[in-house]
Amino acid sequence: MKKIILLFVVAITATLSARVIKVDINGSGQFTSIQAAVTASVAGDTIKVLPGSYFEQVTINKNVIVVGSGFESTIINSTSNPTINMSAGKILWFAISSTNGDGIRVSGASAVISNCIVRGCNWDGIYSNTNGSVTAIVNCVITSNAGYGIHTVSGATINATNCIAKSNGGNYDYSNDYGGGGTLNLSFCNGNHYNTGGNQGCINLDPQFVSTTDLHISQGSPCWDKGNPSLLDPDGSPSDMGYFGGPDCPIYPIVTNVKIIPQPDGSIQIQATGVANY
């Protein structure tokens, strides 16, 4: 009986230790800086970042989830190289850039980058040169970086799925170069590649974004429903490549209930409720 009580207490303690920490550059959260929130967090916490342009370098070195409010309105930029150092945890729903280096530099064995836009970096979009590191990149768009889109060297391993990498300046959108040494595995990705592994379901075609700022893919896009078939979009359809695809896809509100209320003056009032990932 004592053992059962002890295990129960430990489980409750672990549950209570996980928190949601809010970051708002305008001051409504616990922190105005993403890095300050990460520093104060413990493994298992979720850091929710409200809309804003956050000019800072961020180091994520613990198993936390850092969640933006959509790439359209939640931007991390810096003059540092890189803007984000990442060795653990998960980051999603941000636009990330660096005017003086890489957007994200990954190391360690348990980092996940999901549904982010990495663009306009002065060097590579996402880079790893750490021996033994393993990074998963899922449903990201990596575009308009001066160097490669995703780049591995020196024993680093990156597994990219459902990504679109286009218009990067390093000769290739995906590259494991400098004589190899790293491992870059692609599956169901769009973009040109050099010395990569896997490559199942990969293409190199115009993704047909709606515009340079609206990164939805058009319905006729070769990336539509062409992601990894073992992953689904939130509506249950086959996953798309790119930011608006996969199980972590940030969806706009879906109306779940509509109520029509007649008013005394003969007009009607419509009330609707819905859900969204943001």
N, C-alpha and C positions, 0 to 999 in steps of 0.2 A: 504493500500500500504506500509506503514512503517513497518508493521509486516512482510510482505513478504520479504522486503529487509533485515530486521534483521535476519530472518531465513536463508536466502541465504548466508549472510556474515558468520554466525556461521558454516554452513556446509562447506564452503570453508576453514575456519580456521582449522576445525577438520581434513580435508583432508590433508592440507599442513603440519600439525603437525606430521604426520606419516612419519618416515624416514627409510632408510636402512643404518645401521651402519656396516662397514666392520672391521673385526678383522683379523689381519695377524701377526703371531708370528715373521715373517721375516721383518715386517715393512712397507708393502705396504698399509695397511689400516689406519683408524683413530686411532685404538688402537692395541696394541700387547697382551693385556690381555682381556679375556672374562669378568671377573668381572668388570674391568674398564669400558667396554662398557655397561654392564647392569646398573652400577651405573649412567652413563651419560644418559641413555635412559629414555624415557617417555612411558606411556601406548600407545599401538598401533604401536610402532617401531618394526622393524625386525632386528635382529642382525645376520649377515652372517659371519660365522667363516670359514676361509680358512684352507687348510690342515696344520697339524702340531700336535705335542704332547704338550698339554697345561698342565703344572704341577701347579695346583692351586685349591683352594677351591672356589666354585661359589655359591652365594646366588641369587636365582631368586625370587623376592618378588613383582613383578609388571606384568601387563598383556602385556608382550612382547613375541615375538617368537624368539627363539634362534635356528638357523639352522646351522648344520655342513655341511661338504662336503663329508660325507660318513664315516661309521665306520671304513673302511679300512685305512683311512688316517687322520681322525680327532678324536683325543683321548684326553679325560680329565682324568687325574690321580692325585692322591695326597696321602699324608700320613695322611690326616685329617679324622675325623669321623663326618659327612660324606664328601664325595667329593662334592656333590651337595645338598644344602638345597633349597627346592622348596615349595613355598606357593601360587604361581600364575603363569600364563603364560603357554607357551608350548615349549617343547624342542624336537628336532628330528635330526636323522642322525649323531649320535655320538657313539663312544665306550667309556664307562665310567667304572672306576675302583677305588678302594681305597685299599691301602696296610695296612690300620690301622683302618678300620671301614666299615660302609655301603657305598654303591655306591651312592644311592639317598635316602634322607630322606624327606618325603613329609608332609606338613601340610597346613592348609587353605582350601578354598572351591572351587578352580577353577584351579587346576593344570592338565596339560595334558602331558604325556610322550608318544611319538609316534616314532615307527621305530628307536629304539635305541638298542644297545647291551650293557648289563651290565654284566660284568664277572670278575672273579679273585679278588673279594672283600674279605677282611679278615673277614667281618661279613656278613650281609644280602645284597642281591642285591638291593632291594627296600624295604623301611621300613616306616611305619607310626604308631605313637602312640598318635596322636593329636585328641582329642574329637571334632567331628563336621567336620573334614576335609573330603573332597571328591576328589578323584583323579581318572582320567581315564588313563589307560595304554593300548595302542593299538599297536599290531603288533611288540612287542619287543621280543628279545631273552635274557633270563636271565640264565646264565650258569656258572658253575665252581666257584661258590661263597662258602666260608666256612660255612656260615649260610644258612638261607632259601633264596629261590629265591625272592618271594614277601611275605611280612610278615606284618600283621596288629594286633594291640592290642588297648585297652583303648579307644574305641569309634570311632576310625578312620574307614573310609570307602574307599575301593579301588574297582573299577570296571575294571576288566581286560578282554580284548577281543582280540582274534586272537594271543595270546602270546604263545611262546614256552619256558618253563622253564625246564631245564634238568641238571642233574649231579651236583646239589647243595648239600651241606653237612649238612643241618639242619634237616635231616630225611624226610622233605617234600619240594617239590619245591614251593608250595603255602600253607600258613598256617595262620590261625587265631587262635592263641593259648593263653596260660596263662589264661585258664578259659573263653575264648571268650572275650566279651566286644567290640571287633571291628567287622567289616563286610568286608568280602572279597568275592565279587561276580565274578564268572568266567563264561565266555561264549566262546565256540569254542577255548579253550586253550588246550595245550598239556603239560602233566606233572602230577606227583602225588600230591594229595592235602589232607588237613586235615581241617575239620570244616569250609568248605566254602559253599557259597550259589550259587544258580543258577545252574551252572555246565552243562548248555545246550550245547550239541555238543562237550563236552570235551572228550579227550582221554588221554591215558598214554602209548605212543608207541615211538619207535626210530624214530626221525624226519628225519633221513637219510640225514644229511647234506653232501654236497659234500666232505668236509674235516673239520678238526678242525679249520682251518683258513678261509675256504670258506664256509660261512653260507647260501649259496643258498641251497634249498632243492632239492633233486633229483626228477625227474618227477614221479617216483613210490612212493614217500613219502606219508604217511598217512595224511600229512598236506597240500598236494597239492589240491587246490580248496575246502578245507574243513573249511575255515573261515566262519565268520558270513555272511549268504547269502544276508543280506541287504547291505553289503559293496562289492565293486568291486575293482579289480586291475585296474591300469591305462589303460590296453588294453581291458577293458570291461568284462573280464572273472571273474568267482566267486573268491572271495579273498582267498589267501593262508594264512595259519598261518605263523607267523614269520616275520623277518625283511623285506623280499622282497615281502610283500603282503600288501593289503589294499590300500585305496585311496592315502595315503602319501608314497606309495612305491617308493623308489629311483630307478629309472630305468636307464639302460644304454642307450646311444643315439639310437634313432630310426630314420632311414633315411627317410626323407620326400620328397627329390628331388634329382635326379641324372642327371647330365649333361655330355654328352660325346662330347668332342671338338677335331675334327681332327687337327693334326699338319702338318706343311709344309713338315716335313721329313717323313711323312707317319705313324707316331705313333699317339696315341690318348691320350688325357688328360681327366681324369675323376674327376669331381667335385661333391661333395655330401654335402648336408645340412641335419641337423637332430636336434632333440630336446631331452632333458634329464631333469630329475628333479634336478640333481646336478647343 
